Amino acid sequence: GSKFWEVISDEHGIKPDGTYNGESDLQLERINVYYNEAHGGKYVPRAVLVDLEPGTMDSVRSGPYGQLFRPDNYVFGQSGAGNNWARGHYTEGAELVDSVLDVVRKEAEGC
């Protein structure tokens, strides 16, 4: 997911801090498909990042575009599923469902 946002940000002229630094008005056309405009002219991805283990989210957060995302839109568990589908579906993942749906609802309400 983080590589996707790097490419989209580059195409739309969005720097890692969320500010627009493009060269063409075409880059701002339809930018609201991927971003919400926040105060101060910053653009924030319309994204909810979900994983069962915190390590993956830590690597995204510490990456070059990690500060671009809303901190509330990171949802993660405390232990992964260990590549076990049943564990991810019935136990670890099931515990996160309500949190994920709440964050998705809040993000959708902002559209």
Secondary structure, 3 states (H helix, E strand, C coil): CHHHHHHHHHHHCECCCCEECCCCHHHCCCHHHCEEECHHHEEEECCCEEECCHHHHHHHHCCCCHHHCCHHHEEECCCCCCCCHHHHHHHHHHHHHHHHHHHHHHHHHCC
